[in-house]
């Protein structure tokens, strides 16, 4: 019958029970219980109710004889149907009277279940002085007051045992209204759920009302209507600043002599416990707030674009973020606790600035400072020191480090571009001024050559000087073309037709130097909005360069025109010029589009610079891929879409 009632598994009655099963089952019992082995004369298990009742731990109980905890309990038969009285031993308190029921769980009567129930006393008068003290000590020492509701449950149960009444109510004041609201109760609803402010004021100390006495509050009137023997009340908290009320009603018995002392005890006890709970809640909220602030600070430190070093007021490193780790080459664990002098190295005056900021409580900025990384390399930085101030004192210093290497490079690049622009303007003026003397020299040489006969010994020198004048004049034309802004006249240009026309003009010369040319263009290619003459010059320059590099040994030039689809960009038409010449030297690959860079003995170095300038003006791109035995130039130009013409 017992096995069926508890739904225990069959193997529990073997020689080796399953402890997880035992724990789960016996903790479901509504009363305290022990599992006892008769052969070994020792307790094997105590459920949660038994541990709460005695305040012992399972470790202290398991393995001990039951007689250590159940005094005067000597059953004649383990399967007796009637409960036996015994004294239950409690930690740090006097034994209490209990009733014990024993149940045999197996056929050999080795496994005994002892079910323990506390004997409920009739009233406070029935308790011995020791029991009265034990009840209050249990409340103080072992009561579960982890939250407000558990505190009320514990107080109400203790009062029930002490006074033998179920008419108990606890009220709490409301901050937004001058009244108190019931938050816990036992027994019938004799008292109203809300106390008026007038009752709270009138009952500002211990008051015990009995029939025949003057009623000073609505609670007393409610008690008289219900036929109560007394109504006792006490404010909760400090008498000067109470925040609640404890109300007790007696239905069958007169108030006991110690009523005021008991109420005084609960007056202080409930108030103290509520203050502790409020303090715990405030601490928990503060911890949550600090945890949230810490999470926010951590998120800021890790997502800010600058390196951050957190220092104590005496300039010791507390924390550095990942950006600072990357900038300086240290990890946070390596530098925490170190003096800042060993971490931020190289900036003159930084330590003095940190000390001044900690004292003055002002943010200070250092610009154009140099810091050294762990490997010794330096980088330009802008440093900002921000004091963290609390109660007028510096609690920490935040050192914000911004790597301005890119800004410095951009500044130098801008200066270079400005210098180049100035040099270009000067060069244009120079070229324009030099062209006239060159033309005069060339004309004079031409007249001199015409006046001497063909046998003149220095005629060859005159011819070379004339050729140099022609070359200088071409150079001046190129310089002027590169330096002067080009006045483009944009129109719709058929790129395949233009490229093929330029290539056709060059075929006679390519034939003379044994160069074969191939041309291929896609079908139905869109047009380009461009300057016809400028684009013609681009293709002429690229074909001319290819012919020059292959003129000594011959070769092949392949020209292709097609579409190049670019993600998230306007479609482009691509023109490639591929030759099988010697390729571009490694030292020049990254500089071929710069002015005055050329690998031709008599080249000006401006042809590709002008070409790139024109392509850029057309919002296009040009680049080269070269390898030993060949070079490919790529020209990309945005096409005109439907509806843009």
TORZA-668182 format. One record per residue (C-alpha): x, y, z. Coordinates in steps of 0.02 Angstrom, whole numbers, plus 50000, padded with zeros to 5 digits. Each point is the difference from the previous one (the first is absolute). Example, Ala and Ser with C-alpha at 12.3 -4.5 7.8 and 13.67 -1.06 7.14 Angstrom:
2
506154977550390;500695017249967;
This chain:
645
500005000050000;501395012350046;500954996049841;498465003449895;499595016050095;501715007849971;500184992449826;501754993850045;500954989349873;500234981550034;501895000950015;499825011450154;499654984450103;501594991149947;501655001050091;500585016049912;498725014349983;500175013749869;500405016150097;499405012349866;498324991049999;499924999950190;500415018750010;498695004649869;498624989550080;500275003850184;500165018749972;498214999749936;499334994250169;498985013650088;500804996650170;501744996950067;500634982549965;501504988650031;500534984449905;500704987750128;500914983349976;499574988350143;501424987649973;501355013449995;499135010850131;500355016149905;499085013849910;500254999349812;499045015449946;499045015050069;498835010149891;499975018949981;498595002550126;500994990750135;501545010649968;498995016150009;499164994550162;501624995250089;501225012349917;501244985649977;500814995549834;499854983249914;501864997350026;499755001750188;498544987950003;500454986249876;500844984950078;499435004250178;498754989750102;498245007050005;500125000850190;501205014949983;498565010349933;498414991650065;500104999350190;498904987850097;499484991349840;500054981050023;498644991549895;499534982350050;499454996349821;500615009149843;498334997249914;498965007850138;498485009249935;499985013250137;501195014750011;501215001050145;500545015750092;501855004850004;501155014950027;500835006449841;501745007250022;500325016949917;501615009549970;500305013850128;498244998150071;499044989350121;499204983749940;498205001249944;498614987450018;499584990249842;498984985149944;500894986149904;499184987749880;501054985249942;499694990949836;500904984249939;500515001549819;500654982549959;499554982050038;501504997350115;499585015450105;501735007549974;499435016349921;498985010750119;499185016749959;499815011450153;498755014049971;500185014150128;498635012850038;500185014450122;498714999950139;499085016549986;499735008150170;498305006650042;500525017950042;501355010950072;499464995150175;500284981649960;501835003149952;501394998350126;501135015250024;501374990749907;498824996749853;499495018349994;501825005349991;500394986449871;498625006349885;500735017550000;501794993649985;499504989149853;499215015149920;501595010250021;501314986749965;499244988449870;498585009549920;500025001949812;499925018849969;500724999949823;498545010649942;498595010150076;498634987149975;501004986350086;500295011850146;498125002650018;499644981449988;501284996450135;499345013650117;498194994849977;500394981750036;501015004350156;498615011250067;498744986149967;501044988050103;500305012650139;498255007150017;498924986449925;499075011949884;499815000949812;499375017949993;501615008749948;500285013849872;501555009649944;499845017249918;501275010349905;499915018749969;499895007149824;501185013749947;498765008549884;498494999250118;499755003650187;499404982350041;500614982250032;499544984849894;499894982150060;501434989549930;499754983750100;498654991950106;499424984250086;498254994750047;498345008149961;499935017249919;499445009350156;501095015349973;499885011149847;501304998949863;500475018350019;500405010250155;499615018449991;501315012950042;498995004650154;500124982150068;501874999449961;500255016150100;498914994550147;500864983050011;501775007050004;500474989050150;499514983250074;498114999850027;498994985350069;498125002949989;498744989350095;498105000950005;499465013650120;501495011049963;499925015749895;500174996949813;501325011649926;500104992649825;498934992049866;500904983550035;499224999850175;498265002649929;500284985749878;500604988950144;498455003950104;498864996049853;500894983149978;499854996350186;501874999250031;500714998650175;501375012649957;500835009449858;501885003050022;501025011149885;501785006249988;500855011149870;501404992449896;501675008749997;500585014750104;498655007950106;500465017249934;499944993849820;498944984349986;499614993149829;498724986550039;498884991650128;499834982750079;498224996050058;499484984650102;498234995050049;499484987750136;498434989949968;499914988250148;501245005850133;500395015650096;501665008849963;501474992350093;501025009550127;501555000549888;499025006849851;500875017049998;501734992150014;499624988349856;499355014349894;501545010250042;501104985649943;499124998849833;499995018949983;501905000249999;500264983349915;498905003349848;500685017649982;501814994150007;499704986049876;499105011549878;501445012350011;501234986049966;498984994449850;499935017849937;501885001650023;500294983649908;498865005849860;500905016749990;501684991349996;499374988249866;499345014749899;501645009150024;500954984549944;498894998549849;500255018549962;501874998350020;499984984349895;499025009049866;501195014950009;501474988149988;499234991549848;499695016849918;501775005750040;500724983749932;498975001949842;500585018049978;501824995350029;499924986049873;499045009449865;500815017050011;501165004249856;501415005650115;501164990750114;499515002150183;501164997850150;499165001050172;501155005950140;499875001550188;500325017350075;501794994550037;500224995949814;499904981050006;499184990949854;498314992450042;499324995549828;500375002249815;498804996449859;500334989449846;500415015449893;501355005250124;500664982150001;500185000649810;500785017450002;501274996750137;500344981449975;499584995150180;498594989450071;498955006150144;500634986350118;501805005049963;499825018350048;498685000050138;500815006750158;501495007149905;500515018250010;499435009949849;501815005149970;500364982049948;498544999349877;499825017249918;501785003249947;500715013949894;498845014750027;500895014550084;498965008250136;498674986350009;500314995550182;499945018450050;498365002049906;499254984850087;500495006550171;499315017449961;498364992849937;499794989450158;500245015450108;499065013149897;498574988049953;500085007049823;500094991149833;501635003249908;500554996249821;501724996549928;500165001349810;501354993949882;500824988650128;501034984649962;499704983750093;501044984149990;499264982849977;500644984750088;501134995849853;500805017350008;499145007249846;499245017350019;498355007149940;499265017550007;498575001850123;498785012350074;499774997150187;498545006050106;500004998350190;498264999550080;499864999550191;498564989950074;499405010750145;498924994750147;499655010650154;501275012849942;501424987449987;500814991049855;499544981650007;500824995149836;500795007149844;499494995349824;501395001849872;499285000349823;501284996249864;499615003649817;501214993649868;500175014549878;501194991149880;498725000549861;499615018350030;501855003949998;500214990649837;498525009249926;500735016650054;501684995949921;499124993949844;499005016149991;501605010150016;500784989749862;498495002749888;500055018650034;501865000249959;499674990049842;498635012049949;501165014750027;501394991049907;498794996049858;499495018049985;501835005450000;500414986549872;498615005949884;500675017750008;501764993749973;499514989149852;499045014249919;501485011950021;501274987349937;499064995549842;500385016649914;501914998950021;499954981949942;499035005049845;501265014049967;501464988050019;499154987349887;499685013349868;501795006250009;500684982349981;498874997249851;500655016049915;501794995250041;499764982849924;499285007549841;501505011749977;501354986850008;500334987149868;499814981650025;501854997850033;500035011250153;500934990650136;498815005150142;498374996949906;499674984450106;500145010450158;498735012449931;498784985849960;500194992650175;499685017150077;498455001849892;499374983050059;500305005050180;498995015749972;498574989649930;500104988450152;500045014750120;498515007649913;499034983550016;500484999550184;499365017750026;498364995249914;499814985150118;500415010550152;498715012949949;498724986449965;500294992650173;500035016550092;498565009249918;498204995550040;499214991849849;498395007549935;499054983949963;498514999749881;498964984950051;498944990649877;499394982449968;501524989849945;499954982749919;501534992450084;500224984649888;499955010949844;501245012550074;501244986650057;499924991149832;500295016549907;501565003850104;500634982349979;499765001049811;501095015649990;501404990850090;499964983949899;501205006049862;501355004150127;499674983750095;500234990449838;501705008149972;500634994450171;499204982649987;498595002450126;498364990949974;498425007750069;498324992450047;498395008950043;498414993150076;498465009250063;498384994050077;498345002449913;498785014150038;501155008750122;499315016150078;500795016949965;501085010450118;499775018350041;501745006949965;501135011949908;500394992049832;501745007849975;500564996550178;499474981749992;500854998649830;501605006150083;499824986950139;499894985649875;501385007549892;501185001050150;499664982050052;500234993249824;501565010749975;500784993250161;499644982149948;500775002849827;501545008150076;500384985550119;499794987049859;500805009749856;501704991450013;499464981749998;498185001049943;498524992750092;498124999750018;498775013350059;498254994150048;498635012850030;498324995050073;498445010250042;498614993050110;498875002950149;500554998650182;498624998150127;500435007650170;498934996550154;499105015450069;500825010849865;499545006749830;500414987449862;501635003649912;500774996649832;501754992550010;501375002049868;501564989250019;501665001949906;501074984350019;501764998749927;501344986650013;501425012250028;501304999050140;498805006150134;500175014350123;501534999650116;499564995950182;500675016550063;498805009749888;498374990150014;499295010950139;500575016549921;499644998449815;498585012850007;501055013050090;500705014449893;501794998949934;500094981250033;500504990549842;501034984949949;500265006849823;501715007349963;499225015449918;498314999850089;499295015150091;499094990150134;498415010149973;499034989049880;499244988250131;499795014350125;498965009549871;499064983949958;499534997150183;499505018250017;498794998549854;499264983550060;499755006950176;499125015249927;498794987949914;499644991950171;500894984449943;501504989750056;501604994049922;501234987250066;501304988049934;500454981950035;501744995249944;501084984550005;501604994449910;499464998149819;498475011149997;499005014850062;498125003250002;499275017450021;498185000950058;498935015349967;498265000650081;498745013449953;498215001950066;498694997449866;498455010249966;498454990950064;498305000349916;499135016350037;501635009550030;500345004349819;
